[in-house]
Amino acid sequence: MFSRFTTIINSLKNLGKSYSNQELVRKILRCLPKIWTPKVMAIEEAKDLSTLPLEQLLGSLMTHETTMKNHENVEVKKKKAIAFKASREDSESDEDRDVALITSQFKRFLKNQK
């Protein structure tokens, strides 16, 4: 996003339109998605936007993005940690049911053959 923004700003400078650093910082903060609203508010309240360098803003946003991705990865790993415990009793009872089913079907077959 920052490289596209820089390209647009440089193109505008070539056309004769320039923006102050404060305007550039505000434009970046304004274009961020709604999920970034808490971070935008924190930056606006904690830092003076008139003196905040564009590079420092970029570093702060990249750090926040990395932190958000790490939290998502942790949540995904937690979801994958589900395990099931198998017991022999259940499998043996399933086998007993299968044998009983086959036996009853075989008895019906013999009865129909007579």
Secondary structure, DSSP 8 states (H G I E B T S, - for coil): -HHHHHHHHHHHHHTT----HHHHHHHHHHHS-GGGHHHHHHHHHHS-TTT--HHHHHHHHHHHHHHHHHHHHHHHHHHHT------HHHHHHHHHHHHHHHHHHHHHHHHHH-
